[in-house]
Amino acid sequence: MAPVYIVEKDSFRDLVRTLDPRYVMPSRKHFSKVELPGLYASCRAQVERELCSGATHYGLTTDMWMSRATQPYMSLTIHFIKDWTLRARCLQTVYFPEDHTGVMLAQGLRDALESWGLQERNLVCVTTDNASNNISAMELNEWERLQCFGHRLQLAIENSLKDLTPTSTRQAVERAVGVCKKVVSAFSNSWKRKRELAKAQAALGLPPHQLITETPTRWGSRQQMVARFLEQEKALSQVLLADKKARHLVPSWQDVSILDSLNKALGPLFEFTDALSGEKYVSV
């Protein structure tokens, strides 16, 4: 998982020289121009053979992604049945600098099918999220579209939390979740608190688990954060009480009660979402 330029780093070259002075290190260009393309060509050829022999009819899933360097990519996965077994292969995650309009997405998807020699007439349906450009692209290509139920469920969960009534209930939930986030952040940014947490976990007989940070784009991460917080609440409170700078973060019994209720409500929904995310069984 190291970047190709590691072969040019003096420290790495010294390491390899120590392991075997006779070994001649290939250049960075050799890996980027010869080895990696060779690996890709071999893998692609294998997938093409598999598709030719098994994917007489197929479905697709597609989405746009943003890299850490904020570069846009289009991902495309094919789903088909071979020997009575559901199979899925990620065909591409390609750089997509064009405007993300329905017209451009539609063209990009048609180009992808053509590059893999896939016939449109054998396409059963395409699963996408509810983004307007995805809907438009499917309509322009006249492809059957299947909505991503997991995505719709997450939107429903988010909207329900925003629309809680009465207002006092919504505010209480927001406060409790806010406290949870602050506690997680306080431990994530302090090695000393992490060390003390490990000691408290051992003393209280709790599992030595790390806290979980909520990630808005990761389904169920709020429920996972809350569940882990509740699991470790006694150890967290013990460490916070002993820390003058963080004592104000100790959750109240009201906060813990609300988080417990929230966890009980969201827990089954997370399990349901997880069950719907399978590739090796029919979820539709």
Steps between C-alpha positions, in 0.01 A plus 500: 500500500802729481523757218728423206749773587611302808760328277677837468519568875849463641377334820309231309790437264732466801259247653493288182879525464535371857265210429682403177790708362478310169144609424466773234207728579275569198426865432182685583426523128529122466225448757271774365549421129556124499399318820174678589363504142597134471307414816199696374507333157519154657213572742286659227553204265385262773186707568425524125518120468266467796250746349508332158421160647251604770345845464231436239275733702626740762423789733715799588559728797667836453589805705727802501778523757739770618860412587685649794660734248142605405525345154175351360473136395224288349471146630321219316428150632340216307279232658421171327425132563747228407458134597198606708717727711462878524823673402612864505805661339607863522570582136643846552551798726608757243597864522197706389592870467198587285198683642282257692190565292257230400619528139867449590427214741284327238781525243761382751296191584442415132873536435571265792269229362659534158853468640403173668308367198172485694174512305238749620220259406625258767492766775217424742522811721735750663495581872584859596432740783240775467726771358319687223790457256491121543125495439544718191783279366286185525210674324728624219642152447151347535634255758289347774595661830473339844514737796751427774279410796787537747551860388129577531493348847792718611325812368189400695703454820672838460173679423320337793767618743472854361118499522457366855209656689454671732792741456624426851546133407699587190720738699559238770607244237727752329659587833558136596653415161711817526633391839582159356693656210696730733599210725613291202699796367659563843634144508593486131725805535676401822739210538501548876120454521521194275757352736287572806195357321685173443580482873137573594375236256724238659397601854127491416517183292388675181608396148815691388314661210588830334238773472328547165475835325186586304559541126201663325560308175531163674165336561425412860811671638295714742336194651837324521651804674215514751504123563875502570461808723233322708714187522791701640301766691623399848865498394461828312337673797772370734777645281319830442431551871871469574588757233437861609505626141244246382280460808227711339460233230371235741156406360194552719261216572249672269752496215575132557128416514431680172799337328381160622156561348656623176721192481203268551312677220787514250661164578252281308507746208879469478472120497236529229722730292791260539284209384396697192863567404583142403646405162479124535124472556192663351402809698241658269 
